[in-house]
Amino acid sequence: MPSTTGRRPRASTTARASTTASERSGLILCALLAAQYAGGPFLRDAYAADASPVSLVLATECVKAALSLARLRVESRSRTLGVTCKSLSRAAAPAGGYATQNLLLARAAASGLGATAFNCLNQTKIVSGAICLYLARGERQSAVQMVSLFAVVAAGMYLSASGEDGDARGTGSASAAAALGAAYVATASALSGLSGALCQTLLQSGETTPAKMTLEMAITGAPMVLMVEKATRGTFLPSDAFAGWTPATLVPVTWAAIGGVLVGEITKRVGSIAKGFAVVCGLVLTGVLQSVAEGRAPPPSRVACLLVIVTSTVAHTTHPYVERRRRSPRRKSKSKRA
C-alpha cells in the first residue's frame, strides 16, 4: 500500500502561506516607505534647499532608472530586458496620470485654496484608489478594510484641520479661485487613484515586474515632467536645471529614488491602497520627527493618529475581502428498502 506520510500540502494551504509571506513583506516595505517619506523633507532642507524642484524630480527619475536597470541586470539571465514600445506605452498611462496630478496640485496650491482644505481634500486619494480598483478590477473591500479606510482618512483630515489655515485669502474673486483649486485637488485625487489602480493591475496580473515597471515609468515620466514644467512656468532653461546643486544634493535624490522603488514592490505585494496608507503614515511621522528635532514632545494628537494609521494599515493588509461561496442545496434522496 502507498505510504501516506509524504502527503503534499493542499493547494489552498500553499497559496495561503504564500499570501501571508507576501503580506508580511509588504508591511515591512510599508514601514520602510513611511520612514523614507518622513525623512525626505529633512534631507531636502539640509542638502537641496537651493536646488530647483524640476531638477530634483528629473534626477530622481534618472536614479530610479539606474537602480531598476541594475536590478534587472542581476535578475535577468538574458541580455534583453523586455522593454518594448508596447510596454513603454502601457507605463505611459500611469506616468501621465501622476504627471497631470502634480500639475493640478501645483495649480491648486497657487489658486488661493487654504492649506486645511488642500490637505483634507488630498487625503481622499486613498478612497478614490479603492473606488478605481473596484471599477477597474472588481476588487471589493471587506468590512475591516472599509473601517480602516475611514480611520486613515479621518486621522489625516483631523491633523490637517488642527493646523492654522494661514493660506486662505479674501472673498469675492478669491472665493471663486479657491473653488477652482478645490476642483483641481479633487481631480488630482481621482487621477492618483486611477494611476495606482493601473499600476496594481499591471503588476499583479504578471504582465510586468516592479523593477521593469519602475524603469519604464522613469523613462516615460521624465519627458512628462518637462511638459508639466513648461505648462506651469511657460519655459524651461537647461542652463538653470542644476543651479544650486552640490555633490551632497545626490543624497536626497537617491533617498527619493529608493522610495520610488519601494512603491513598486508594495503595489505588487499588498496593493496601491496600502501604499497610500504608508504615505499618510510618513506625513504624520514627519510631524513627530519635527517636534523631536525642535526639542519638544510630540503632541498627543499626532502620536494617537500615528497609532491609528499604523493599526489601520495592518488591519487593511491582513483582512482582505473573501468572497463567500454559495452552498448548493442538497437534494434529499429517499432510499428504498429492498
Buried (B, 14 or more C-beta within 10 A) or exposed (E): EEEEEEEEEEEEEEEEEEBEEBBBBBBEBBBBBBBBBBBBBBBBEEBBEEBBEBBBBBBBBBBBBBBBBEBBEEEBEEEEBEBEEEBBEBBBBBBBBBBBBBBBBBBBBEBBBBBBBBBBBBBBBBBBBBBBBEEBEEBBBBEBBBBBBEBBBBBBBBBBEEEEBEBBBEEEEBEEBBEBBBBBBBBBBBBBBBBBBBBBBBBBEEEBBBBBBBBBBBBBBBBBBBBBBEEBEEEBEEEEBBEEBEEEBBBBBBBBBBBBBBBBBBBBBBBBBBBBBBBBBBBBBBBBBBBEEEEEEBBEBBBEBBEBBBEBBBBBBBBBEEEEEEEEEEEEEEEEEE
